[in-house]
Amino acid sequence: MTMLTKAPPPPARFLDEDPDERPGAGPYPGVERLPARAGGRFTPYWLLLPGILWLLVFFLLPMVYQASTSVQTGSLEDGYRVTWHFATYWDALSTYWPQFLRSVLYAGSATVLCLLLGYPLAYLIAFRAGRWRGLVLVLVVAPFFTSFLIRTLAWKTILADGGPVVGALNALHVLDVTGWLGLTAGERVLATPLAVVCGLTYNFLPFMVLPLYTSLERIDGRLHEAAGDLYATPFTTFRRITLPLSMPGVVSGTLLTFIPAVGDYVNADLLGSTDTRMIGNVIQTQFLRVLDYPTAAALSFLLMAAILLVVTLYIRRAGTEDLV
């Protein structure tokens, strides 16, 4: 008869040692762990080095240069030198605050329109497109295959005074309502705020659709089935399940749309007029035509600070950190 005996306790020298440092300890019993290489701990930092160098050369150094430019005084003939003239910021803001406000209003309007148009489209792709999902996604991304400038110029033809779009809007008396709201002037759409907002909405709509689709596509369809089994109406299902779970996509899409739209100047330049100039147009003019580099640099920093403030408040108000 075989006697079962209790295994002897481990040697005393192992009781106070780290278990991972015992001979043969590791993921495979009986195989001694190889000593760690001295440079292994620095491997993640070496992998980050190219990205850090890229940000240093193409982001941080230009920012430092523009910061020094914004506090310079002088002229193009005599040259500029750093005199720490911070009054340039106040002068730029007090002079061009209407363009700042107009940029925020135009970009905000375009963002809201992109959300209203993009959410149903993203919902259709995620839950109703079926085998056509890939084709619809390609159609959403297809405008990126064309130059941003060409796409904006195409809208000059679409919104031409004698074109079918303006003719239909006149026949439906839509322009009477938009004229009363101050979005159009007379019986034309070009060179009005409506044309600029339409251009911004069209050009940045894919930036809204793709994050929304990503969030909606992750929602488990069984949640909708469970809501139906509990006699929830489609509107209740959307309000209690779909919309809350898609909020990360809403936040991401609105940020990806608003941030580039507020600094855009191509749409206002090609589709607008002098009365629809945005802050991007002012910065471009100061840099390339007026050659007032301190004012242009100060406006750039003010725009960046305004965007950071708006984004920070928006993210805190949205209550989500999952910006997917």
TISENU-14081 format. One record per atom (N, C-alpha, C): residue in three letters; y, z, x. Coordinates in steps of 0.02 Angstrom, whole numbers, padded with zeros to 5 digits, always signed. Each point is the difference from the previous one (the first is absolute). Example, Ala and Ser with C-alpha at 12.3 -4.5 7.8 and 13.67 -1.06 7.14 Angstrom:
ALA-00284+00390+00660ALA+00059+00000-00045ALA+00060+00000+00045SER+00053-00036-00018SER+00059+00003+00042SER+00055+00037-00039
END
This chain:
MET-00060+00000+00043MET+00060+00000-00043MET+00062+00000+00044THR+00044-00046-00017THR+00060-00008+00042THR+00052+00052-00019MET+00026+00034+00049MET+00052+00051-00011MET+00069-00031+00008LEU+00044+00012-00050LEU+00070-00025+00004LEU+00041+00053+00035THR+00030-00018+00053THR+00042+00047+00038THR+00073-00021-00004LYS+00043+00047+00004LYS+00073-00012-00003LYS+00023-00028+00067ALA+00044-00050-00006ALA+00025-00031+00061ALA+00042+00049+00039PRO-00006-00001+00066PRO+00039+00048+00041PRO+00074-00016-00005PRO+00043+00051+00008PRO+00073-00012-00004PRO+00022-00042+00059PRO+00059-00034-00006PRO+00026-00040+00056PRO+00018+00044+00058PRO+00000-00030+00060PRO+00018+00040+00058PRO+00068+00031-00007ALA+00009+00057+00031ALA+00062+00038-00008ALA+00060-00038+00027ARG-00012-00044+00049ARG+00058-00033+00031ARG+00033-00050-00049PHE-00035-00017-00056PHE+00028-00049-00046PHE+00037+00033-00059LEU-00005+00067-00005LEU+00028+00032-00059LEU+00076-00003-00003ASP+00033+00002+00056ASP+00073+00001+00001ASP+00029-00067+00020GLU-00042-00051+00003GLU+00025-00065+00021GLU+00013-00044-00061ASP+00041-00052+00010ASP+00013-00049-00052ASP-00063-00039-00013PRO-00023-00005-00062PRO-00062-00037-00014PRO+00002-00072+00024ASP+00060-00031-00002ASP+00005-00070+00021ASP-00007-00008+00075GLU+00005+00056+00038GLU-00004-00005+00072GLU-00069+00019+00027ARG-00049+00015-00043ARG-00066+00018+00023ARG-00036-00063+00026PRO-00045+00008+00044PRO-00039-00057+00025PRO-00039-00032-00058GLY+00007-00065-00005GLY-00035-00037-00053GLY+00035+00000-00066ALA+00059+00036-00006ALA+00035+00001-00064ALA+00034-00067-00011GLY+00005-00020-00062GLY+00031-00064-00016GLY-00030-00028-00063PRO+00018-00061-00017PRO-00026-00029-00062PRO-00075-00014+00004TYR-00028-00008+00060TYR-00071-00013+00008TYR-00031+00058+00040PRO-00045+00040-00032PRO-00031+00057+00036PRO-00039-00023+00060GLY+00005+00037+00054GLY-00037-00015+00060GLY+00036-00049+00046VAL+00056-00029-00023VAL+00037-00048+00042VAL+00064+00033+00022GLU+00010+00006+00064GLU+00059+00034+00025GLU+00062-00043-00012ARG+00053+00034-00019ARG+00064-00034-00012ARG+00031-00022+00065LEU+00023-00063+00002LEU+00033-00025+00059LEU+00070+00030+00005PRO+00023+00014+00060PRO+00068+00027+00007PRO+00052-00050-00023ALA+00052+00025-00034ALA+00053-00043-00026ALA+00040-00029+00057ARG+00019-00063-00009ARG+00040-00032+00051ARG+00070+00028-00001ALA+00029+00006+00058ALA+00067+00031+00005ALA+00052-00040-00038GLY-00006-00067+00001GLY+00051-00040-00034GLY-00014-00012-00073GLY-00056+00026-00027GLY-00017-00014-00069GLY+00050+00031-00049ARG+00027+00057+00016ARG+00047+00032-00045ARG+00065-00039-00007PHE+00015-00043+00047PHE+00062-00039-00003PHE-00011-00069-00031THR-00062-00016-00020THR-00014-00066-00029THR+00042-00015-00062PRO+00007+00047-00048PRO+00042-00016-00058PRO+00072-00016+00018TYR+00027+00034+00051TYR+00069-00013+00019TYR+00006-00068+00033TRP-00051-00020+00039TRP+00002-00067+00029TRP-00003-00053-00054LEU-00038+00012-00053LEU-00003-00048-00055LEU+00066-00004-00038LEU+00036+00055-00003LEU+00065+00000-00034LEU+00056-00029+00043LEU-00012-00007+00065LEU+00053-00022+00045LEU+00030-00068-00018PRO-00039-00052-00017PRO+00031-00064-00018PRO+00047+00006-00060GLY-00021+00036-00052GLY+00043+00009-00058GLY+00063+00039+00016ILE-00008+00052+00042ILE+00059+00040+00020ILE+00049-00043+00039LEU-00026-00040+00046LEU+00044-00044+00039LEU+00034-00051-00045TRP-00036-00027-00048TRP+00030-00048-00046TRP+00058+00032-00038LEU-00011+00060-00028LEU+00054+00034-00037LEU+00058+00019+00046LEU-00016+00017+00062LEU+00052+00019+00047LEU+00045-00059+00017VAL-00031-00058+00012VAL+00038-00058+00023VAL+00036-00034-00058PHE-00033-00006-00058PHE+00027-00040-00055PHE+00030+00041-00056PHE-00004+00067+00003PHE+00030+00041-00052PHE+00047+00052+00028LEU-00025+00043+00045LEU+00040+00055+00024LEU+00058-00024+00043LEU-00014-00044+00049LEU+00055-00024+00043LEU+00053-00038-00038PRO-00018-00046-00046PRO+00054-00031-00040PRO+00039+00049-00042MET-00034+00053-00026MET+00035+00050-00038MET+00051+00037+00043VAL-00021+00018+00060VAL+00046+00034+00046VAL+00059-00045+00017TYR-00014-00064+00012TYR+00053-00047+00017TYR+00050-00008-00059GLN-00027-00006-00061GLN+00044-00007-00057GLN+00039+00064-00013ALA-00031+00058+00013ALA+00036+00064-00008ALA+00059+00004+00048SER-00010-00023+00062SER+00056+00000+00048SER+00052-00051-00019THR-00021-00057-00029THR+00048-00050-00022THR+00043+00024-00057SER-00028+00041-00044SER+00038+00022-00059SER+00056+00048+00018VAL-00001+00030+00059VAL+00054+00047+00019VAL+00043-00029+00057GLN-00001-00066+00006GLN+00042-00033+00050GLN+00065-00024-00031THR+00048-00012+00042THR+00064-00030-00020THR+00018-00054+00050GLY+00042-00044-00022GLY+00022-00055+00044GLY+00003-00065-00039SER-00004-00055+00036SER+00003-00066-00031SER-00047-00046+00039LEU-00011-00059-00029LEU-00045-00048+00032LEU+00030-00026+00065GLU+00067-00005+00002GLU+00033-00025+00061GLU+00001+00053+00055ASP+00017+00061-00019ASP+00007+00053+00050ASP-00066+00037+00013GLY-00049-00010-00044GLY-00063+00035+00007GLY-00002+00065-00039TYR-00059+00024-00011TYR-00009+00063-00037TYR-00025+00054+00048ARG+00021+00062-00014ARG-00024+00057+00039ARG-00009+00059-00046VAL-00046+00044+00019VAL-00017+00058-00042VAL+00056+00051+00004THR+00031+00013-00057THR+00054+00051-00005THR-00017+00053-00053TRP-00062-00001-00026TRP-00022+00047-00050TRP+00047+00000-00061HIS+00015-00060-00022HIS+00045-00008-00057HIS-00042+00001-00064PHE-00015+00061-00024PHE-00041+00007-00060PHE+00037-00019-00064ALA+00065-00008+00005ALA+00038-00021-00060ALA-00020-00069-00024THR-00034-00038+00042THR-00022-00066-00021THR-00046+00005-00060TYR-00041+00053-00003TYR-00046+00008-00056TYR+00039+00011-00065TRP+00050+00042+00002TRP+00039+00013-00061TRP+00040-00062-00020ASP+00028-00035+00048ASP+00037-00061-00016ASP-00045-00052-00031ALA-00061-00008+00027ALA-00046-00049-00027ALA-00022+00018-00071LEU-00014+00065-00010LEU-00023+00022-00066LEU+00055-00006-00052SER+00061+00020+00018SER+00055-00003-00048SER+00020-00072-00016THR-00013-00046+00045THR+00019-00070-00012THR-00054-00037-00038TYR-00063+00013+00015TYR-00054-00041-00028TYR-00045+00039-00047TRP+00024+00055-00030TRP-00042+00037-00047TRP-00019-00041-00062PRO+00043-00047-00024PRO-00024-00040-00057PRO-00062-00041+00017GLN-00004-00028+00060GLN-00059-00038+00020GLN-00061+00045+00006PHE+00010+00062+00023PHE-00056+00048+00003PHE-00026+00013-00071LEU+00045+00015-00046LEU-00021+00015-00068LEU-00032-00060-00033ARG+00028-00060+00012ARG-00029-00060-00029ARG-00070-00014+00027SER-00010+00013+00064SER-00066-00011+00030SER-00052+00046-00033VAL+00018+00063-00010VAL-00047+00047-00031VAL-00015-00020-00072LEU+00052-00023-00037LEU-00011-00020-00069LEU-00043-00062-00005TYR+00014-00050+00042TYR-00040-00061-00001TYR-00072+00013+00020ALA-00009+00038+00055ALA-00067+00015+00023ALA-00038+00043-00051GLY+00034+00048-00030GLY-00032+00042-00051GLY-00020-00041-00061SER+00044-00046-00022SER-00017-00042-00057SER-00059-00045+00015ALA-00001-00029+00060ALA-00056-00043+00019ALA-00064+00040+00005THR+00003+00062+00024THR-00060+00042+00005THR-00028+00016-00068VAL+00044+00016-00048VAL-00023+00015-00068VAL-00032-00062-00031LEU+00031-00059+00009LEU-00028-00061-00027LEU-00067-00016+00032CYS-00005+00010+00066CYS-00064-00011+00033CYS-00054+00046-00026LEU+00018+00062-00015LEU-00049+00047-00027LEU-00022-00021-00070LEU+00048-00021-00042LEU-00017-00020-00068LEU-00042-00064-00001LEU+00013-00045+00047LEU-00039-00061+00003LEU-00065+00009+00039GLY+00002+00040+00052GLY-00057+00006+00045GLY-00055+00045-00026TYR+00017+00052-00039TYR-00052+00046-00024TYR-00049-00035-00047PRO+00023-00037-00051PRO-00049-00036-00042PRO-00041-00050+00039LEU+00032-00034+00048LEU-00037-00049+00041LEU-00053+00035+00042ALA+00018+00055+00033ALA-00049+00037+00039ALA-00056+00028-00043TYR+00017+00023-00059TYR-00051+00026-00047TYR-00048-00056-00020LEU+00028-00059-00013LEU-00043-00057-00018LEU-00047-00018+00056ILE+00025-00001+00061ILE-00042-00017+00057ILE-00055+00052+00011ALA+00017+00064-00007ALA-00047+00053+00015ALA-00054+00007-00053PHE+00016-00009-00065PHE-00047+00016-00053PHE-00021-00058-00044ARG+00038-00055+00002ARG-00015-00054-00047ARG-00013-00067+00033ALA+00016-00007+00064ALA-00006-00066+00031ALA-00072-00022+00011GLY-00045+00047+00012GLY-00070-00017+00009GLY-00011-00043+00062ARG-00035-00056-00010ARG-00014-00044+00057ARG+00060-00039+00023TRP+00055+00002-00039TRP+00062-00034+00019TRP+00046+00045+00041ARG-00023+00059+00016ARG+00043+00048+00035ARG+00025-00028+00067GLY-00044-00028+00039GLY+00020-00027+00065GLY+00052-00055-00007LEU-00009-00044-00049LEU+00047-00055-00010LEU+00069+00026-00019VAL+00001+00049-00045VAL+00065+00028-00021VAL+00035+00035+00058LEU-00038+00035+00041LEU+00030+00032+00059LEU+00029-00052+00048VAL-00035-00055+00008VAL+00026-00053+00043VAL+00065-00028-00028LEU+00004-00008-00066LEU+00061-00024-00031LEU+00058+00049+00009VAL-00016+00065+00000VAL+00053+00050+00011VAL+00027-00005+00071VAL-00045-00010+00048VAL+00020-00001+00071VAL+00025-00069+00020ALA-00014-00052-00039ALA+00017-00068+00019ALA+00073-00010+00017PRO+00049+00032-00034PRO+00070-00011+00020PRO+00015+00018+00073PHE-00040+00045+00030PHE+00012+00018+00069PHE-00016-00057+00048PHE-00036-00051-00025PHE-00015-00057+00042PHE+00061-00046+00009THR+00052+00013-00039THR+00061-00039+00003THR+00056+00043+00028SER+00045-00030+00035SER+00056+00036+00030SER+00041+00037-00052PHE+00023+00059+00018PHE+00043+00040-00044PHE+00063-00039-00019LEU+00027-00036+00048LEU+00061-00039-00013LEU-00013-00057-00049ILE-00057-00035+00008ILE-00015-00055-00045ILE-00012+00025-00071ARG-00034+00057-00006ARG-00012+00029-00066ARG+00066+00017-00035THR+00047+00026+00038THR+00065+00018-00030THR+00040-00062-00018LEU-00002-00050+00043LEU+00034-00063-00017LEU-00029-00033-00062ALA-00065+00008-00011ALA-00031-00028-00060ALA+00030+00029-00063TRP+00021+00063+00003TRP+00030+00031-00058TRP+00069-00029-00016LYS+00033-00030+00048LYS+00063-00035-00015LYS-00013-00059-00046THR-00056-00033+00010THR-00019-00056-00044THR-00023+00026-00068ILE-00038+00055+00000ILE-00025+00026-00064ILE+00058+00024-00044LEU+00050+00031+00030LEU+00055+00029-00038LEU+00062-00046+00000ALA-00010-00063+00015ALA+00057-00047+00000ALA+00031-00003-00069ASP+00065-00016-00002ASP+00037+00001-00063ASP-00028-00049-00051GLY-00021-00058+00022GLY-00027-00049-00047GLY-00075+00001-00006GLY-00032+00051+00026GLY-00073+00004+00001GLY-00029+00023-00067PRO-00065-00007-00008PRO-00032+00020-00063PRO+00002+00076-00012VAL-00001+00040+00053VAL+00000+00072-00009VAL+00066+00023-00031VAL+00055-00022+00028VAL+00066+00019-00026VAL+00010-00029-00070GLY-00025-00062-00011GLY+00006-00029-00066GLY-00038+00040-00052ALA-00060+00024+00017ALA-00038+00040-00048ALA+00034+00067-00012LEU+00027+00030+00052LEU+00035+00064-00009LEU+00062-00008-00044ASN+00035-00056+00008ASN+00057-00013-00043ASN-00020-00011-00072ALA-00055-00037-00010ALA-00024-00014-00068ALA-00022+00064-00035LEU-00028+00047+00038LEU-00023+00063-00029LEU+00055+00053-00002HIS+00060-00018+00023HIS+00058+00045+00002HIS-00013+00062+00044VAL-00045-00008+00048VAL-00013+00055+00046VAL+00060+00011+00046LEU+00032-00055+00021LEU+00056+00007+00046LEU+00060+00034-00033ASP+00003-00002-00067ASP+00053+00038-00034ASP-00009+00075+00010VAL-00063+00022-00003VAL-00014+00071+00011VAL+00011+00019+00072THR-00027-00040+00047THR+00009+00015+00071THR+00073-00004+00021GLY+00037-00046-00031GLY+00072-00003+00015GLY+00036+00062-00024TRP-00020+00027-00058TRP+00031+00061-00025TRP-00016+00059+00045LEU-00060-00001+00030LEU-00020+00053+00046LEU+00030-00010+00070GLY+00032-00056+00013GLY+00029-00013+00065GLY-00048-00027+00051LEU-00058-00024-00023LEU-00049-00026+00047LEU+00010-00074+00014THR+00030-00036-00047THR+00013-00071+00010THR+00073-00014-00018ALA+00022-00061+00015ALA+00068-00020-00014ALA-00002-00067-00037GLY+00022+00001-00062GLY+00002-00061-00039GLY-00070-00025-00016GLU-00011-00065+00010GLU-00064-00031-00015GLU-00037-00018+00064ARG+00009+00037+00052ARG-00035-00012+00062ARG-00030+00064+00026VAL-00053-00008+00041VAL-00036+00057+00028VAL+00012+00005+00075LEU+00005-00056+00034LEU+00013+00001+00072LEU+00065+00035+00016ALA+00003+00030+00059ALA+00060+00036+00023ALA+00016+00059-00045THR-00051+00031-00028THR+00008+00059-00042THR-00049+00054+00022PRO+00012+00063-00021PRO-00048+00053+00018PRO-00071-00013-00025LEU-00006-00033-00059LEU-00067-00014-00026LEU-00040-00045+00047ALA+00033-00050+00029ALA-00034-00045+00047ALA-00025+00038+00061VAL+00041+00045+00027VAL-00019+00038+00059VAL-00059+00046-00016VAL+00002+00034-00057VAL-00055+00045-00019VAL-00064-00040-00012CYS+00006-00059-00031CYS-00060-00041-00011CYS-00030-00022+00067GLY+00042-00019+00047GLY-00026-00019+00066GLY-00034+00057+00035LEU+00030+00059-00003LEU-00031+00059+00031LEU-00066+00016-00034THR-00002-00003-00065THR-00062+00015-00037THR-00056-00047+00019TYR+00016-00065+00002TYR-00052-00049+00016TYR-00025+00008+00072ASN+00045+00009+00047ASN-00020+00002+00070ASN-00040+00063+00018PHE+00013+00055-00034PHE-00032+00063+00018PHE-00053+00022-00051LEU-00016-00041-00049LEU-00051+00018-00049LEU-00068+00012+00031PRO-00024-00041+00048PRO-00066+00015+00030PRO-00003+00068+00033PHE+00056+00025+00027PHE+00000+00066+00031PHE-00013+00055-00051MET+00011-00014-00064MET-00014+00048-00053MET-00071-00009-00026VAL-00023-00062-00007VAL-00064-00013-00031VAL-00058+00026+00042LEU+00002-00014+00065LEU-00057+00016+00043LEU-00014+00075+00004PRO+00050+00044+00012PRO-00016+00072-00001PRO-00024+00025-00068LEU+00029-00027-00054LEU-00022+00019-00067LEU-00073-00020-00011TYR-00017-00060+00021TYR-00070-00023-00008TYR-00047+00045+00040THR+00020+00019+00061THR-00043+00042+00041THR-00014+00067-00034SER+00051+00030-00030SER-00010+00065-00034SER-00041-00008-00064LEU+00014-00052-00038LEU-00036-00010-00063LEU-00073-00017+00012GLU-00013-00039+00053GLU-00068-00021+00013GLU-00044+00059+00020ARG+00030+00055+00025ARG-00039+00058+00020ARG-00019+00045-00058ILE+00031-00010-00058ILE-00015+00043-00057ILE-00070-00015-00026ASP-00039+00052-00009ASP-00069-00007-00024ASP+00001-00022-00074GLY-00032-00055-00015GLY-00001-00025-00068GLY-00035+00048-00049ARG-00042+00044+00025ARG-00034+00048-00044ARG+00049+00049-00031LEU+00057+00010+00032LEU+00051+00043-00030LEU+00027-00030-00064HIS+00011-00066-00001HIS+00022-00033-00061HIS-00054+00004-00054GLU-00063-00009+00021GLU-00054+00005-00049GLU-00004+00071-00029ALA+00009+00049+00042ALA-00002+00069-00025ALA+00057+00014-00048ALA+00059-00028+00016ALA+00057+00009-00046ALA-00014-00033-00067GLY-00032-00059+00001GLY-00017-00032-00063GLY-00052+00039-00039ASP-00048+00030+00035ASP-00050+00041-00034ASP+00031+00061-00033LEU+00056+00023+00028LEU+00035+00058-00029LEU+00053-00021-00050TYR-00004-00063-00023TYR+00043-00027-00053TYR+00074-00003+00021ALA+00012-00010+00064ALA+00068-00009+00023ALA+00023-00072-00013THR+00061-00007-00022THR+00027-00067-00011THR+00015-00033+00067PRO+00006-00067+00002PRO+00016-00033+00063PRO+00065+00025+00031PHE+00050+00015-00042PHE+00062+00026+00027PHE-00010+00069+00031THR-00039+00043-00033THR-00013+00066+00027THR-00040-00005+00065THR-00048-00045+00002THR-00038-00010+00062THR+00045-00022+00057PHE+00046-00045-00015PHE+00046-00022+00052PHE+00046+00056+00022ARG+00025+00039-00048ARG+00048+00053+00016ARG-00032+00058+00036ARG-00062+00018-00016ARG-00031+00059+00028ARG-00044-00015+00059ILE-00023-00062+00009ILE-00048-00015+00054ILE+00028-00054+00046THR+00014-00059-00026THR+00018-00057+00043THR+00065+00011+00036LEU+00052+00018-00036LEU+00066+00008+00032LEU+00001+00055+00052PRO-00026+00061-00015PRO+00002+00052+00053PRO-00040-00019+00062LEU-00058-00031-00009LEU-00041-00018+00058LEU+00030-00059+00040SER+00044-00038-00031SER+00031-00057+00035SER+00068+00017+00028MET+00022+00062-00005MET+00066+00019+00025MET+00009-00012+00075PRO-00050+00011+00042PRO+00010-00018+00071PRO+00019-00073+00009GLY-00030-00045-00038GLY+00018-00070+00004GLY+00070-00013-00026VAL+00020+00036-00052VAL+00068-00007-00026VAL+00051+00021+00052VAL-00012+00057+00032VAL+00046+00024+00050VAL+00003-00048+00060SER-00058-00022+00023SER-00001-00046+00057SER+00034-00065-00017GLY-00015-00028-00059GLY+00029-00063-00020GLY+00075+00003-00007THR+00026+00053-00029THR+00072+00005-00008THR+00035+00008+00067LEU-00031+00036+00046LEU+00031+00007+00066LEU-00002-00066+00038LEU-00057-00034-00002LEU-00005-00064+00035LEU+00045-00053-00029THR+00020+00008-00063THR+00046-00047-00031THR+00072+00020+00011PHE+00016+00063-00010PHE+00070+00022+00002PHE+00029-00003+00071ILE-00040+00022+00050ILE+00027+00005+00068ILE+00022-00068+00027PRO-00042-00053-00001PRO+00026-00063+00025PRO+00051-00032-00046ALA-00004+00013-00066ALA+00048-00032-00046ALA+00070+00027+00009VAL+00007+00064+00016VAL+00068+00028+00006VAL+00037-00027+00061GLY-00037-00022+00050GLY+00033-00028+00060GLY-00001-00075+00002ASP-00024-00033-00053ASP-00005-00072+00000ASP+00070-00031-00006TYR+00008-00058+00031TYR+00063-00037-00006TYR-00010-00073-00016VAL-00061-00026+00004VAL-00013-00071-00012VAL+00010-00016-00073ASN-00027+00040-00045ASN+00007-00014-00072ASN+00072+00003-00022ALA+00037+00050+00022ALA+00070+00005-00018ALA+00042-00056+00029ASP-00020-00025+00058ASP+00037-00053+00033ASP-00013-00067-00033LEU-00062-00014-00020LEU-00017-00065-00028LEU+00006-00004-00075LEU-00013+00055-00035LEU+00001+00000-00073LEU+00060+00034-00030GLY+00039+00035+00041GLY+00057+00037-00025GLY+00066-00030+00019SER+00052+00040-00001SER+00068-00021+00016SER+00033+00056+00040THR+00064-00005+00009THR+00036+00052+00036THR+00002+00065-00039ASP-00009-00004-00065ASP+00000+00060-00042ASP-00068+00034-00002THR-00050-00030+00029THR-00068+00029+00000THR-00024+00015+00070ARG+00046+00006+00047ARG-00020+00014+00069ARG-00031+00070+00005MET-00055+00003+00037MET-00034+00063+00012MET+00016+00025+00070ILE-00022+00060+00017ILE+00019+00028+00064ILE-00032-00039+00057GLY-00056-00032-00012GLY-00030-00043+00051GLY+00044-00059+00018ASN+00035-00027-00050ASN+00047-00055+00014ASN+00058+00024+00042VAL+00023+00061-00013VAL+00056+00028+00039VAL-00021+00011+00072ILE-00060+00028+00010ILE-00023+00012+00069ILE-00008-00065+00037GLN-00028-00051-00033GLN-00008-00064+00032GLN+00067-00030+00019THR+00049+00005-00044THR+00066-00027+00014THR+00034+00037+00057GLN-00006+00065+00002GLN+00030+00039+00053GLN-00031-00015+00068PHE-00065-00012+00000PHE-00035-00014+00063PHE+00013-00071+00025LEU-00003-00049-00044LEU-00003-00070+00021LEU+00065-00038-00009ARG+00044+00023-00044ARG+00063-00037-00012ARG+00061+00039+00023VAL+00008+00060-00026VAL+00058+00041+00019VAL-00008+00026+00071LEU-00061+00009+00023LEU-00016+00026+00066LEU+00027+00071+00010ASP+00000+00038-00054ASP+00020+00071+00004ASP-00065+00041+00006TYR-00024+00005+00061TYR-00066+00031+00011TYR-00002+00074-00018PRO+00051+00041+00015PRO-00003+00071-00019PRO-00006+00010-00076THR+00039-00038-00038THR-00004+00007-00073THR-00068-00023-00026ALA-00027-00054+00028ALA-00065-00025-00021ALA-00055+00051+00016ALA+00003+00030+00059ALA-00050+00050+00018ALA+00007+00062-00044ALA+00061+00021-00015ALA+00010+00058-00043ALA-00027-00013-00070LEU+00012-00060-00026LEU-00027-00017-00066LEU-00076-00001+00000SER-00029-00023+00054SER-00073+00000+00005SER-00028+00070-00002PHE+00031+00046+00036PHE-00024+00069+00000PHE+00012+00034-00068LEU+00056-00016-00032LEU+00012+00028-00066LEU-00051-00025-00050LEU-00017-00064+00005LEU-00052-00027-00045LEU-00067+00033+00012MET-00018+00009+00063MET-00064+00033+00016MET+00000+00072-00025ALA+00055+00036+00008ALA+00003+00069-00024ALA-00005+00003-00076ALA+00033-00047-00035ALA-00003-00001-00073ALA-00072-00014-00023ILE-00034-00047+00033ILE-00069-00016-00019ILE-00045+00061+00012LEU+00008+00033+00057LEU-00042+00059+00014LEU+00012+00055-00051LEU+00063+00010-00021LEU+00015+00051-00049LEU-00032-00017-00068VAL+00008-00062-00021VAL-00029-00020-00064VAL-00076+00005+00001VAL-00031-00023+00054VAL-00073+00001+00004VAL-00025+00072+00001THR+00033+00044+00038THR-00021+00070+00003THR+00003+00033-00068LEU+00056-00009-00035LEU+00007+00029-00067LEU-00051-00029-00048TYR-00012-00064+00006TYR-00048-00032-00046TYR-00071+00025+00012ILE-00020+00006+00062ILE-00068+00023+00015ILE-00009+00072-00023ARG+00051+00043+00011ARG-00006+00069-00022ARG-00001+00004-00076ARG+00038-00044-00032ARG+00000+00001-00074ARG-00065-00027-00027ALA-00029-00051+00034ALA-00063-00028-00024ALA-00058+00048+00007GLY+00004+00045+00050GLY-00051+00051+00008GLY-00066-00027+00025THR+00002-00051+00042THR-00062-00026+00028THR+00011-00016+00074GLU-00052+00014+00040GLU+00003-00016+00071GLU-00049-00056+00017ASP-00037-00023-00050ASP-00050-00053+00011ASP+00033-00067-00011LEU+00037-00025+00049LEU+00035-00064-00006LEU-00046-00056+00023VAL-00046-00019-00043VAL-00049-00051+00018VAL+00026-00067-00025
END
